[in-house]
Amino acid sequence: MRARITGIDHFVPEDKLTNYDLEQMVDTDDEWIYTRTGIRERRVLDKDKGVSYMAVKAAKKVLEQTDTHPDELDLIIMATTTFDMMFPSTATIVQNELNAKNCWGYDLVAGCSGFLFAISTASQFIETGKHKKVMVIGADKMSSIMNYKDRNTCIIFGDGAGAVLLEPSGEDGYGIEDYLNHIDGSGGQYLYMPGGGSLHPPTHETIDKGMHFVHQDGRTLFKNAVIEMTKTFRDIIEKNNLKTDDIKFFIPHQANARIITAVAEKLGLTEDQAIINIEKYGNTTAGTIPIAMSEVYQDGKLQKGDRIILSAFGTGFAWGSLLLRWSMD
């Protein structure tokens, strides 16, 4: 019994932070940003709202779309790096706001691969028969940990959320077919936030040193992302006796348009196969894949039976690919 997606939707804030806005904040310009990242604008959530606000908005859309009562949910897995607070978990905040009285849940931390890891994990609860309805949410409020004086990071990230409902597949051959996930802790030094945890709890010193902002080595991330995303794509289609032409859409984490293009070229994918929407939203971390997948579905491009590969690479290092056969009409 496979797990299949029965509902999908997303939410992004209304407020936009364009490249022209950033020109007024940091030493950069629209051409420099776009040629290096493919980003034109990103969304920014109000300062008085946490990531749970976006997660709840996306989840409610999915519940309405599938005519699911909150009490029917068995489990909520919340993939995020930007929790409302260290504890309680953001999943509990979402559960309370949804009034989903009969479910349990937890947060899953894997950065840009968060949604991929979360949906892989959620599928196991369905396949074992333990649960019937699992809500998986990928969301991040990256603006909350941005240093808007650092042009190497602030131009990249944005805020957003996407959610899916997983249920048992009633038909053979549909749903999540396979996944390959990996971590390599030696890569943690290339994308991280040093302050805020038990190693460096918040103090005046950590704040003065900017330790509560994102730090990254973009070149190292770019190189490894292209290598590993290409490899896991090839590994998963080979394992399942498929060819590149069998894949309708490659929906990757939206970290950089040049990364996606480089991977697509190595794999021999067409422009129509490789989905890129980073121009509108930037890198929303755990939100990028479900937002992109939601847009493809809402645009009417996904048809029942289409095979899709989701792929991500990010902090940790953490990366992987997931193969699914679309089951929604």
TIMISE-484973 format. One line per 2 residues: their letters; for each residue x negated, y negated, z negated of N, C-alpha, C, CB. Coordinates in steps of 0.1 Angstrom, whole numbers, plus 5000, padded with zeros to 4 digits. Glycine has a CB too. Layout:
a	X:Y:Z:X:Y:Z:X:Y:Z:X:Y:Z | ...
***
This chain:
mr	4991:5012:5000:5000:5000:5000:4991:4988:5000:5010:5000:4988 | 4992:4980:5011:4984:4968:5012:4991:4956:5006:4980:4965:5026
ar	4983:4946:5002:4988:4933:4998:4990:4924:5011:4979:4926:4988 | 5001:4917:5012:5003:4909:5023:5007:4895:5019:5013:4914:5033
it	5004:4885:5027:5008:4871:5024:5022:4869:5028:4999:4861:5031 | 5031:4866:5019:5045:4864:5023:5049:4849:5022:5054:4871:5013
gi	5040:4840:5017:5043:4826:5017:5030:4818:5016:5052:4823:5005 | 5029:4807:5023:5017:4799:5022:5021:4784:5025:5007:4804:5033
dh	5014:4775:5017:5016:4761:5019:5005:4754:5012:5030:4757:5013 | 5005:4740:5013:4994:4733:5007:4998:4719:5003:4982:4732:5017
fv	4990:4712:4996:4993:4698:4992:4980:4690:4992:4999:4698:4978 | 4980:4678:4997:4969:4669:4997:4974:4656:4992:4962:4668:5010
pe	4967:4648:4985:4971:4635:4980:4973:4625:4992:4961:4629:4970 | 4981:4615:4990:4984:4605:5000:4972:4596:5003:4996:4597:4997
dk	4965:4592:4992:4954:4582:4993:4942:4588:5001:4949:4578:4979 | 4938:4580:5011:4927:4584:5019:4914:4576:5016:4930:4583:5034
lt	4903:4583:5017:4890:4576:5016:4883:4578:5029:4881:4581:5003 | 4883:4568:5037:4877:4569:5051:4862:4567:5050:4884:4560:5060
ny	4856:4570:5062:4842:4567:5063:4839:4552:5062:4836:4572:5076 | 4849:4544:5067:4847:4529:5067:4848:4524:5052:4858:4523:5075
dl	4856:4531:5044:4857:4528:5030:4844:4530:5023:4868:4535:5023 | 4838:4542:5027:4825:4545:5021:4814:4536:5025:4821:4560:5024
eq	4815:4530:5036:4805:4520:5041:4804:4508:5031:4809:4515:5055 | 4815:4506:5024:4815:4495:5014:4810:4499:5000:4829:4489:5013
mv	4808:4512:4999:4804:4517:4986:4790:4522:4985:4813:4529:4982 | 4784:4527:4996:4771:4533:4996:4765:4531:5010:4773:4549:4993
dt	4752:4532:5010:4744:4530:5023:4747:4541:5033:4729:4529:5019 | 4757:4539:5041:4761:4549:5051:4769:4542:5061:4768:4561:5045
dd	4773:4549:5072:4783:4544:5082:4790:4555:5088:4776:4535:5092 | 4801:4552:5095:4810:4562:5101:4802:4571:5110:4821:4555:5108
ew	4794:4566:5119:4787:4574:5129:4778:4584:5122:4779:4565:5138 | 4770:4579:5111:4761:4588:5104:4768:4599:5098:4753:4579:5093
iy	4780:4596:5091:4787:4607:5084:4793:4617:5094:4798:4600:5076 | 4799:4612:5105:4806:4620:5114:4797:4630:5122:4815:4612:5124
tr	4786:4624:5126:4776:4632:5134:4770:4643:5126:4766:4624:5140 | 4769:4641:5113:4762:4651:5104:4772:4661:5097:4755:4644:5093
tg	4785:4657:5096:4794:4665:5089:4807:4668:5096:4798:4658:5076 | 4811:4660:5106:4824:4662:5112:4835:4656:5105:4826:4676:5115
ir	4833:4648:5094:4843:4643:5086:4846:4628:5089:4839:4644:5071 | 4859:4625:5090:4863:4611:5092:4869:4605:5080:4874:4611:5104
er	4876:4613:5072:4883:4609:5060:4885:4621:5050:4896:4602:5063 | 4888:4617:5038:4891:4628:5028:4902:4622:5019:4878:4632:5020
rv	4909:4631:5012:4920:4626:5003:4914:4625:4989:4932:4636:5004 | 4920:4616:4981:4916:4614:4967:4928:4613:4958:4907:4601:4966
ld	4928:4621:4948:4939:4622:4938:4937:4611:4928:4939:4635:4931 | 4949:4606:4923:4949:4595:4913:4940:4599:4901:4963:4592:4908
kd	4934:4590:4895:4924:4593:4884:4931:4598:4872:4917:4580:4880 | 4944:4595:4870:4952:4600:4858:4958:4613:4860:4962:4590:4855
kg	4955:4620:4871:4960:4634:4874:4949:4644:4875:4969:4634:4887 | 4952:4656:4870:4942:4667:4871:4945:4676:4883:4942:4675:4858
vs	4936:4685:4885:4937:4694:4896:4950:4702:4895:4925:4704:4897 | 4955:4705:4883:4967:4712:4882:4979:4706:4889:4971:4714:4867
ym	4979:4692:4890:4989:4685:4897:4991:4690:4911:4987:4670:4896 | 4980:4691:4918:4980:4695:4932:4983:4710:4933:4966:4693:4938
av	4978:4718:4924:4981:4732:4924:4996:4735:4922:4973:4739:4912 | 5002:4728:4913:5016:4730:4910:5024:4726:4923:5021:4721:4898
ka	5020:4715:4929:5027:4710:4941:5027:4721:4952:5021:4697:4946 | 5015:4726:4954:5013:4737:4965:5021:4749:4961:4999:4740:4967
ak	5020:4753:4948:5027:4765:4944:5042:4764:4945:5023:4769:4929 | 5048:4752:4941:5062:4750:4942:5067:4751:4957:5066:4737:4936
kv	5059:4746:4966:5063:4747:4980:5064:4762:4984:5052:4740:4989 | 5054:4770:4979:5054:4784:4983:5066:4791:4977:5041:4791:4978
le	5069:4788:4964:5081:4794:4958:5094:4791:4965:5082:4790:4943 | 5095:4778:4970:5107:4774:4977:5107:4781:4991:5107:4759:4979
qt	5096:4782:4997:5095:4788:5011:5100:4802:5010:5081:4787:5016 | 5096:4809:5000:5099:4824:4999:5111:4827:4991:5087:4831:4993
dt	5118:4816:4986:5130:4818:4977:5127:4827:4965:5142:4824:4986 | 5115:4824:4959:5111:4832:4948:5113:4823:4935:5096:4835:4949
hp	5119:4830:4925:5121:4823:4912:5108:4824:4904:5133:4829:4904 | 5104:4814:4897:5092:4814:4889:5090:4826:4880:5090:4802:4881
de	5102:4830:4875:5102:4842:4865:5098:4855:4872:5115:4843:4859 | 5098:4855:4885:5095:4867:4893:5080:4869:4894:5101:4867:4907
ld	5072:4858:4892:5057:4860:4893:5052:4869:4882:5051:4846:4892 | 5042:4877:4886:5036:4886:4877:5022:4880:4872:5034:4900:4883
li	5016:4873:4881:5002:4868:4879:4999:4856:4887:4992:4879:4882 | 4992:4846:4881:4987:4835:4888:4971:4835:4887:4993:4821:4882
im	4965:4835:4898:4950:4833:4898:4947:4820:4904:4943:4845:4906 | 4940:4812:4896:4937:4798:4899:4922:4797:4902:4941:4788:4888
at	4919:4795:4915:4905:4793:4919:4902:4778:4919:4902:4799:4933 | 4893:4774:4910:4889:4760:4910:4875:4758:4903:4900:4752:4902
tt	4869:4747:4905:4857:4744:4898:4859:4731:4890:4845:4741:4908 | 4870:4725:4892:4873:4712:4885:4885:4713:4877:4875:4700:4896
fd	4884:4721:4866:4895:4723:4857:4900:4710:4851:4890:4732:4845 | 4913:4711:4847:4919:4699:4840:4910:4696:4827:4933:4702:4836
mm	4907:4707:4821:4898:4706:4809:4891:4720:4807:4907:4703:4796 | 4881:4720:4798:4874:4733:4797:4883:4744:4792:4862:4731:4787
fp	4892:4741:4783:4902:4751:4780:4914:4743:4773:4897:4762:4770 | 4926:4748:4775:4930:4761:4780:4928:4761:4795:4944:4764:4777
st	4929:4773:4801:4927:4775:4816:4937:4767:4823:4928:4790:4820 | 4933:4762:4835:4942:4755:4844:4954:4764:4848:4935:4750:4856
at	4951:4777:4849:4962:4786:4852:4974:4786:4842:4957:4801:4853 | 4970:4784:4829:4981:4783:4819:4989:4770:4821:4975:4783:4805
iv	4982:4759:4825:4989:4746:4827:4998:4748:4839:4978:4735:4830 | 4993:4754:4850:5002:4756:4861:5014:4765:4858:4994:4763:4873
qn	5011:4776:4851:5022:4785:4847:5033:4777:4839:5016:4796:4838 | 5029:4768:4830:5038:4761:4822:5046:4751:4830:5031:4753:4811
el	5039:4744:4839:5046:4735:4848:5056:4742:4858:5036:4727:4856 | 5053:4754:4862:5062:4761:4870:5073:4768:4863:5054:4772:4878
na	5071:4768:4849:5081:4775:4841:5082:4790:4844:5095:4769:4841 | 5070:4796:4848:5069:4810:4851:5067:4818:4838:5058:4813:4862
kn	5078:4822:4832:5077:4827:4818:5072:4841:4817:5091:4826:4812 | 5073:4849:4828:5070:4863:4827:5056:4867:4833:5080:4871:4834
cw	5047:4857:4836:5035:4861:4842:5023:4858:4833:5033:4853:4855 | 5012:4863:4836:4999:4860:4830:4990:4853:4841:4992:4872:4823
gy	4978:4849:4837:4969:4843:4847:4956:4839:4841:4976:4831:4853 | 4948:4835:4850:4934:4830:4846:4928:4822:4857:4925:4842:4843
dl	4917:4815:4854:4909:4807:4864:4898:4816:4869:4904:4795:4857 | 4895:4814:4881:4884:4821:4888:4874:4811:4893:4889:4831:4899
va	4861:4812:4890:4851:4802:4893:4841:4808:4903:4844:4796:4881 | 4842:4803:4916:4832:4808:4926:4830:4796:4936:4837:4820:4933
gc	4833:4784:4932:4830:4773:4940:4837:4774:4953:4815:4771:4943 | 4830:4772:4964:4836:4771:4977:4841:4785:4982:4825:4767:4987
sg	4837:4796:4975:4842:4809:4978:4853:4813:4968:4831:4819:4977 | 4858:4804:4960:4867:4806:4950:4880:4813:4955:4871:4794:4943
fl	4886:4807:4966:4899:4812:4971:4896:4826:4977:4905:4803:4982 | 4885:4828:4984:4882:4841:4989:4881:4852:4979:4869:4840:4998
fa	4874:4849:4968:4872:4858:4957:4886:4861:4950:4862:4853:4947 | 4894:4850:4949:4906:4851:4942:4916:4860:4949:4912:4837:4939
is	4917:4858:4962:4927:4866:4970:4922:4880:4971:4929:4860:4984 | 4909:4882:4971:4904:4896:4971:4908:4903:4958:4889:4896:4973
ta	4906:4896:4947:4909:4901:4934:4924:4904:4933:4905:4892:4923 | 4932:4894:4937:4947:4895:4936:4952:4907:4944:4954:4883:4941
sq	4946:4910:4955:4950:4921:4964:4950:4935:4956:4942:4922:4977 | 4940:4936:4947:4939:4948:4940:4951:4951:4930:4926:4948:4932
fi	4956:4940:4925:4968:4942:4916:4980:4947:4924:4971:4929:4909 | 4981:4943:4936:4992:4947:4945:4989:4962:4949:4993:4938:4957
et	4977:4965:4954:4974:4978:4959:4975:4989:4949:4960:4978:4965 | 4972:4986:4936:4974:4996:4926:4988:4998:4922:4965:4992:4914
gk	4997:4989:4926:5011:4990:4922:5014:4983:4908:5015:5004:4921 | 5004:4977:4903:5005:4971:4889:5015:4959:4890:4992:4967:4884
hk	5013:4951:4901:5021:4939:4902:5028:4938:4916:5012:4926:4900 | 5039:4930:4916:5046:4929:4929:5045:4915:4935:5061:4932:4926
kv	5043:4905:4926:5042:4891:4931:5030:4884:4924:5055:4883:4929 | 5020:4880:4932:5009:4873:4927:5007:4860:4934:4996:4882:4928
mv	5006:4849:4927:5003:4836:4933:4988:4833:4932:5011:4825:4925 | 4982:4830:4943:4968:4827:4944:4967:4812:4949:4960:4836:4953
ig	4960:4804:4941:4959:4790:4944:4944:4786:4945:4966:4781:4933 | 4941:4779:4955:4927:4773:4956:4928:4758:4956:4920:4778:4969
ad	4922:4752:4946:4924:4737:4945:4912:4731:4938:4937:4734:4937 | 4908:4719:4942:4898:4712:4935:4900:4697:4937:4884:4716:4941
km	4897:4690:4926:4896:4675:4926:4882:4671:4925:4904:4670:4913 | 4875:4672:4937:4861:4670:4937:4857:4655:4935:4856:4673:4951
ss	4867:4646:4937:4864:4632:4934:4861:4630:4919:4876:4623:4938 | 4865:4639:4910:4863:4637:4896:4848:4640:4892:4872:4647:4888
im	4841:4647:4901:4827:4650:4898:4817:4644:4909:4825:4665:4896 | 4822:4634:4916:4814:4628:4926:4806:4615:4921:4822:4624:4938
ny	4794:4614:4925:4786:4602:4923:4787:4594:4935:4771:4605:4919 | 4795:4583:4935:4798:4576:4947:4786:4566:4950:4811:4568:4946
kd	4775:4568:4944:4763:4561:4948:4753:4570:4955:4756:4555:4935 | 4757:4583:4956:4748:4593:4962:4754:4597:4976:4747:4606:4953
rn	4749:4592:4986:4755:4594:5000:4753:4608:5005:4749:4584:5010 | 4745:4616:4998:4743:4629:5003:4754:4639:4998:4730:4635:4998
tc	4762:4634:4988:4773:4642:4983:4787:4636:4984:4771:4646:4969 | 4787:4623:4982:4800:4616:4981:4807:4616:4995:4799:4602:4976
ii	4800:4617:5005:4806:4616:5019:4813:4629:5022:4796:4613:5029 | 4809:4640:5015:4813:4653:5019:4827:4658:5013:4803:4663:5015
fg	4829:4655:5000:4839:4662:4993:4852:4654:4992:4835:4665:4979 | 4864:4661:4991:4877:4655:4989:4885:4664:4980:4884:4654:5003
dg	4898:4660:4978:4907:4667:4969:4918:4674:4977:4913:4657:4959 | 4923:4685:4973:4934:4692:4979:4936:4706:4973:4931:4693:4994
ag	4948:4712:4977:4951:4725:4971:4959:4733:4982:4960:4723:4959 | 4957:4746:4981:4965:4755:4990:4969:4767:4981:4957:4759:5002
av	4980:4773:4985:4985:4784:4977:4992:4795:4986:4995:4780:4966 | 4990:4807:4982:4997:4818:4989:5004:4828:4979:4987:4827:4997
ll	5014:4834:4983:5021:4845:4975:5017:4858:4981:5036:4842:4974 | 5012:4867:4973:5009:4881:4978:5020:4890:4972:4995:4885:4973
ep	5024:4899:4981:5034:4910:4977:5030:4922:4985:5049:4905:4981 | 5036:4934:4981:5033:4946:4988:5038:4946:5002:5039:4958:4981
sg	5031:4951:5011:5035:4952:5025:5045:4963:5027:5023:4954:5035 | 5056:4959:5033:5067:4969:5036:5065:4976:5048:5080:4962:5036
ed	5054:4973:5056:5052:4979:5069:5037:4983:5069:5055:4970:5081 | 5034:4995:5075:5021:4999:5076:5013:4991:5086:5020:5014:5081
gy	5000:4988:5084:4992:4981:5093:4991:4966:5091:4997:4984:5107 | 4998:4961:5081:4998:4947:5079:4993:4943:5066:5013:4941:5081
gi	4988:4931:5064:4982:4927:5051:4967:4926:5051:4987:4936:5041 | 4962:4926:5039:4947:4925:5037:4941:4938:5040:4944:4920:5023
ed	4933:4939:5050:4927:4952:5054:4914:4955:5047:4925:4952:5069 | 4905:4945:5045:4892:4947:5039:4886:4934:5035:4883:4954:5049
yl	4876:4935:5026:4868:4923:5023:4854:4927:5019:4875:4915:5011 | 4845:4918:5021:4831:4920:5017:4826:4907:5010:4822:4923:5029
nh	4824:4908:4997:4820:4896:4989:4806:4899:4983:4830:4894:4978 | 4799:4888:4981:4785:4889:4976:4782:4877:4967:4775:4890:4988
id	4772:4879:4958:4766:4868:4951:4751:4870:4950:4772:4867:4936 | 4744:4859:4949:4729:4859:4947:4726:4847:4938:4722:4858:4961
gs	4724:4850:4926:4722:4839:4916:4709:4831:4918:4721:4845:4902 | 4700:4836:4926:4688:4828:4928:4691:4815:4936:4677:4837:4936
gg	4703:4815:4942:4706:4803:4950:4713:4792:4942:4715:4807:4961 | 4715:4795:4929:4723:4785:4920:4716:4772:4919:4724:4791:4907
qy	4703:4771:4921:4696:4758:4920:4699:4748:4931:4681:4761:4919 | 4706:4753:4942:4708:4745:4954:4721:4738:4954:4706:4753:4966
ly	4730:4741:4945:4743:4735:4944:4749:4737:4930:4753:4740:4956 | 4749:4727:4922:4753:4729:4908:4757:4716:4902:4742:4736:4901
mp	4763:4717:4890:4765:4705:4882:4759:4708:4868:4781:4702:4880 | 4748:4702:4865:4740:4706:4853:4747:4703:4839:4727:4700:4853
gg	4755:4693:4839:4760:4689:4826:4775:4694:4824:4760:4674:4825 | 4778:4694:4811:4792:4698:4808:4794:4711:4802:4800:4696:4819
gs	4785:4721:4804:4786:4734:4798:4779:4735:4785:4781:4744:4808 | 4778:4748:4780:4771:4750:4767:4756:4747:4768:4774:4764:4763
lh	4750:4748:4779:4736:4745:4780:4733:4730:4779:4730:4750:4794 | 4741:4722:4785:4740:4708:4784:4753:4701:4781:4733:4702:4797
pp	4758:4702:4769:4771:4696:4766:4771:4681:4767:4776:4700:4752 | 4783:4675:4769:4783:4661:4771:4777:4653:4760:4797:4656:4774
th	4768:4644:4763:4761:4635:4754:4759:4622:4762:4748:4640:4748 | 4755:4611:4755:4752:4599:4761:4740:4601:4771:4748:4588:4751
et	4731:4610:4767:4719:4612:4775:4723:4619:4788:4709:4621:4767 | 4732:4630:4787:4735:4637:4800:4743:4628:4809:4744:4649:4796
id	4752:4619:4803:4759:4610:4812:4750:4600:4818:4770:4603:4803 | 4741:4594:4811:4731:4584:4816:4723:4590:4827:4722:4579:4805
kg	4720:4603:4826:4712:4610:4836:4720:4615:4848:4704:4622:4830 | 4733:4613:4848:4741:4617:4859:4742:4632:4861:4735:4612:4872
mh	4742:4639:4849:4743:4653:4849:4757:4659:4851:4737:4659:4837 | 4767:4650:4851:4780:4655:4853:4786:4653:4867:4790:4648:4843
fv	4776:4651:4876:4779:4650:4891:4774:4662:4898:4774:4637:4896 | 4779:4664:4910:4774:4674:4919:4760:4671:4924:4784:4676:4931
hq	4752:4682:4923:4738:4681:4929:4737:4692:4939:4727:4682:4917 | 4731:4688:4951:4730:4698:4961:4718:4696:4970:4742:4699:4969
dg	4713:4707:4976:4703:4707:4986:4709:4711:4999:4690:4716:4982 | 4714:4701:5007:4722:4703:5018:4715:4712:5029:4726:4691:5025
rt	4702:4710:5031:4695:4718:5042:4695:4733:5038:4681:4712:5043 | 4692:4736:5026:4691:4750:5022:4705:4756:5023:4686:4751:5007
lf	4715:4749:5019:4729:4754:5019:4733:4757:5034:4739:4745:5013 | 4729:4747:5043:4733:4748:5057:4727:4761:5063:4728:4736:5065
kn	4714:4763:5060:4707:4774:5066:4713:4787:5061:4692:4774:5062 | 4715:4789:5048:4720:4801:5043:4734:4804:5046:4718:4801:5028
av	4742:4793:5047:4756:4795:5051:4758:4801:5065:4763:4781:5050 | 4750:4796:5074:4751:4800:5088:4746:4815:5088:4742:4792:5097
ie	4736:4819:5082:4731:4832:5082:4741:4842:5076:4717:4833:5074 | 4745:4839:5064:4754:4849:5056:4768:4849:5061:4754:4845:5042
mt	4774:4838:5066:4787:4839:5071:4788:4846:5084:4793:4825:5073 | 4777:4845:5092:4776:4852:5105:4775:4867:5102:4764:4847:5113
kt	4766:4870:5092:4764:4885:5089:4777:4891:5084:4753:4886:5079 | 4784:4885:5074:4795:4891:5068:4807:4893:5078:4800:4884:5056
fr	4808:4884:5088:4817:4885:5098:4814:4897:5107:4818:4872:5108 | 4802:4899:5111:4798:4910:5119:4799:4923:5111:4783:4909:5123
di	4796:4923:5098:4797:4935:5090:4811:4940:5089:4791:4932:5076 | 4820:4930:5087:4834:4934:5084:4841:4939:5097:4842:4923:5078
ie	4838:4933:5108:4844:4939:5121:4838:4952:5125:4843:4928:5132 | 4825:4954:5122:4819:4966:5125:4824:4977:5116:4803:4965:5124
kn	4826:4974:5104:4831:4984:5094:4845:4989:5098:4831:4978:5080 | 4852:4980:5104:4866:4983:5107:4868:4986:5122:4875:4972:5103
nl	4857:4989:5129:4858:4993:5143:4865:4982:5152:4864:5006:5144 | 4862:4970:5149:4868:4959:5157:4858:4951:5165:4876:4949:5148
kt	4862:4943:5174:4854:4935:5182:4858:4920:5180:4854:4938:5197 | 4849:4911:5184:4852:4897:5182:4865:4893:5189:4840:4889:5187
dd	4867:4899:5200:4880:4896:5208:4892:4900:5200:4879:4902:5221 | 4891:4909:5191:4903:4914:5183:4907:4904:5173:4899:4927:5176
ik	4899:4894:5170:4902:4884:5159:4908:4872:5166:4889:4880:5152 | 4920:4869:5161:4928:4857:5167:4922:4844:5161:4943:4858:5163
ff	4919:4844:5148:4914:4832:5142:4903:4835:5132:4925:4824:5135 | 4892:4827:5132:4882:4827:5122:4884:4814:5114:4867:4827:5129
ip	4889:4816:5102:4892:4805:5093:4882:4804:5082:4907:4806:5087 | 4871:4796:5084:4860:4795:5074:4862:4784:5064:4847:4793:5082
hq	4854:4784:5054:4853:4773:5044:4849:4761:5052:4844:4777:5032 | 4855:4750:5049:4852:4737:5056:4842:4729:5048:4865:4729:5058
an	4829:4733:5050:4818:4726:5043:4812:4716:5052:4808:4736:5038 | 4811:4719:5065:4804:4711:5075:4808:4716:5088:4788:4710:5072
ar	4812:4707:5097:4816:4711:5111:4805:4718:5118:4822:4700:5119 | 4793:4713:5116:4781:4719:5123:4778:4733:5118:4769:4710:5121
ii	4781:4736:5106:4779:4750:5101:4789:4759:5108:4782:4751:5085 | 4802:4755:5109:4812:4763:5115:4809:4765:5130:4826:4756:5114
ta	4805:4754:5137:4801:4755:5151:4789:4765:5153:4798:4741:5156 | 4779:4764:5144:4768:4772:5146:4771:4787:5144:4757:4768:5135
va	4780:4790:5134:4784:4804:5132:4792:4809:5144:4792:4805:5119 | 4801:4800:5148:4810:4804:5160:4801:4807:5172:4820:4793:5163
ek	4791:4799:5174:4783:4801:5186:4775:4815:5185:4773:4790:5188 | 4770:4817:5173:4762:4830:5171:4771:4842:5173:4756:4830:5157
lg	4784:4841:5169:4794:4852:5170:4800:4853:5184:4804:4851:5160 | 4798:4842:5192:4805:4842:5205:4820:4839:5205:4803:4855:5212
lt	4824:4831:5194:4838:4828:5193:4841:4816:5202:4841:4825:5178 | 4853:4815:5206:4858:4803:5214:4862:4792:5204:4869:4807:5223
ed	4864:4780:5210:4868:4769:5202:4882:4771:5196:4868:4756:5211 | 4890:4779:5204:4904:4782:5199:4904:4791:5187:4912:4787:5210
qa	4894:4800:5186:4893:4810:5176:4888:4804:5162:4884:4821:5180 | 4878:4795:5163:4872:4789:5151:4880:4777:5147:4858:4786:5153
ii	4886:4778:5135:4895:4767:5130:4886:4756:5122:4905:4772:5120 | 4887:4744:5126:4881:4733:5120:4891:4722:5117:4869:4728:5128
ni	4892:4718:5104:4901:4707:5100:4894:4698:5091:4914:4712:5095 | 4881:4699:5089:4873:4691:5080:4874:4676:5083:4859:4696:5080
ek	4876:4673:5095:4877:4658:5099:4887:4651:5090:4881:4657:5114 | 4898:4658:5086:4909:4651:5079:4908:4651:5064:4922:4657:5083
yg	4901:4662:5059:4901:4664:5044:4887:4665:5038:4908:4676:5042 | 4877:4666:5045:4864:4668:5039:4863:4682:5033:4861:4658:5029
nt	4854:4684:5024:4853:4697:5017:4860:4697:5004:4837:4700:5014 | 4871:4704:5004:4880:4705:4992:4876:4717:4983:4895:4705:4995
ta	4865:4723:4986:4859:4734:4978:4869:4746:4979:4856:4730:4964 | 4875:4750:4968:4884:4762:4968:4896:4760:4976:4887:4766:4954
gt	4899:4747:4980:4911:4744:4987:4910:4745:5002:4916:4731:4984 | 4898:4746:5008:4897:4744:5022:4903:4756:5030:4882:4744:5026
ip	4901:4768:5026:4906:4779:5034:4921:4780:5033:4900:4793:5029 | 4928:4779:5022:4942:4780:5022:4949:4768:5029:4948:4781:5008
ia	4942:4756:5028:4948:4745:5035:4947:4747:5050:4940:4732:5031 | 4936:4751:5055:4934:4754:5069:4943:4765:5074:4919:4758:5072
ms	4945:4775:5066:4953:4786:5070:4968:4782:5070:4951:4798:5061 | 4972:4774:5061:4985:4769:5060:4988:4760:5072:4987:4761:5047
ev	4979:4752:5076:4981:4743:5088:4983:4751:5100:4970:4733:5089 | 4974:4761:5102:4975:4770:5114:4989:4776:5115:4964:4781:5114
yq	4994:4781:5103:5007:4788:5102:5018:4777:5105:5009:4794:5089 | 5017:4766:5099:5028:4756:5101:5028:4750:5115:5026:4744:5091
dg	5017:4751:5122:5016:4746:5136:5021:4757:5146:5002:4743:5140 | 5026:4768:5140:5032:4779:5149:5022:4787:5157:5041:4773:5158
kl	5009:4786:5153:4998:4793:5160:4997:4808:5156:4985:4786:5159 | 5001:4811:5143:5000:4825:5138:5012:4833:5141:4997:4824:5123
qk	5009:4845:5147:5020:4854:5151:5018:4867:5143:5021:4856:5166 | 5029:4873:5141:5029:4886:5134:5020:4896:5141:5043:4892:5132
gd	5011:4902:5134:5001:4911:5140:4988:4906:5143:5007:4917:5153 | 4986:4892:5143:4973:4886:5145:4963:4890:5134:4975:4871:5146
ri	4951:4893:5139:4941:4895:5129:4933:4882:5126:4931:4907:5134 | 4930:4880:5113:4923:4868:5109:4911:4872:5100:4932:4858:5102
il	4900:4864:5102:4889:4866:5092:4887:4853:5085:4876:4870:5099 | 4888:4854:5072:4885:4842:5063:4870:4844:5058:4895:4842:5051
sa	4863:4833:5058:4849:4834:5054:4845:4822:5046:4840:4836:5066 | 4836:4824:5037:4831:4812:5029:4817:4815:5024:4840:4810:5017
fg	4810:4804:5021:4797:4804:5015:4796:4792:5006:4785:4804:5026 | 4790:4794:4994:4789:4782:4985:4781:4785:4973:4802:4777:4981
tg	4783:4777:4963:4775:4777:4951:4774:4791:4945:4780:4767:4940 | 4763:4794:4939:4761:4807:4933:4747:4813:4936:4771:4816:4938
fa	4743:4816:4948:4752:4816:4960:4763:4826:4958:4743:4819:4972 | 4774:4823:4964:4786:4832:4965:4792:4831:4979:4796:4829:4954
wg	4794:4843:4985:4799:4843:4999:4806:4856:5002:4788:4840:5009 | 4813:4856:5014:4820:4868:5018:4829:4865:5030:4828:4873:5006
sl	4836:4876:5034:4846:4875:5045:4857:4885:5041:4839:4879:5058 | 4869:4881:5046:4881:4889:5043:4889:4891:5056:4890:4883:5032
ll	4893:4903:5059:4900:4906:5071:4915:4909:5068:4894:4919:5078 | 4924:4902:5075:4938:4905:5072:4945:4905:5086:4944:4895:5063
rw	4956:4912:5086:4965:4913:5097:4978:4906:5093:4968:4927:5102 | 4981:4895:5100:4992:4886:5096:5005:4893:5097:4992:4873:5105
sm	5014:4891:5087:5026:4898:5086:5039:4889:5086:5027:4907:5074 | 5036:4876:5086:5048:4867:5086:5052:4863:5100:5044:4854:5077
d	5065:4862:5102:5070:4858:5115:5068:4843:5117:5085:4861:5116
***
